Amino acid sequence: MSPVRRFVLAASVGALLSCSGTTEPVAGTLKLNLANPTNGPVGAVLLAIESPAPPRLVQAAPGLTLWGGPATTTPARVVLTGNITSGTILTLQVEDVHKVGQYHVTVLDVANPTFQLQPLSFYSVTVTK
């Protein structure tokens, strides 16, 4: 085999190995994003967070108050209060952000600012990197 062909073969193998994706856990932050299609005022929300392992840290978005932490079991139940709007409402520090698809959030209760319960069909939470 000529030196040029050996070089091309070695470069090809190296390129394939570098594209093989990592299976190592990567610690990082996941975001919990509330969807409120009515954009009506929300004063409190009760969530159940299912995850492959309890998050290292759960933090409320600025201006919101988190009740029920730390989350040491799964599913973890937490309550958020404040002027809650659509968008990121919580962040989770997790052991492996590659497992984002294994995180599921259920909206258990939603209340308006005067703490009257609201229909749950309007609300959902997604988990993203």
Residue, then its C-alpha position, 0 to 999 in steps of 0.5 A: m500500500s502506498p504512503v498516500r493511500r495509508f494516509v488517506l485510510a488513516a485520516s478516514v478512520g480518524a474522521l469516523l472515530s471522531c464522529s462516533g458521538t460520546t456515550e460519556p455523561v455530560a453534566g449540565t442544565l436542563k430547562l423546564n418551559l411552560a406553555n400557556p396558550t391563553n396567556g392568562p395570569v398564573g400565580a402558582v403551579l404544582l409539577a411532578i418531575e420524573s427523571p432517570a435520577p434526582p437532579r443535583l439542583v432545582q432553581a426557579a426562574p428569576g422572580l419566582t419562588l420554588w417550594g418543595g425542594p430539594a428534589t431527592t426522589t423521582p418523581a419530585r413534586v415542586v410548587l412554583t409561585g409568583n407571576i408565572t408566564s410562558g417560557t422557562i420556569l425552572t432549571l435543573q442541574v443534572e448528571d447527564v444532559h444527553k438523557v433529556g428525553q427521559y425527563h417528563v413533567t406533569v402539570l398537576d395543578v395551576a392556580n391564578p393569582t388569587f389561587q383559584l384552580q384553573p383547567l389543566s388542559f391549557y398548560s404543558v411543560t417541556v424539557t429542553k437543553 
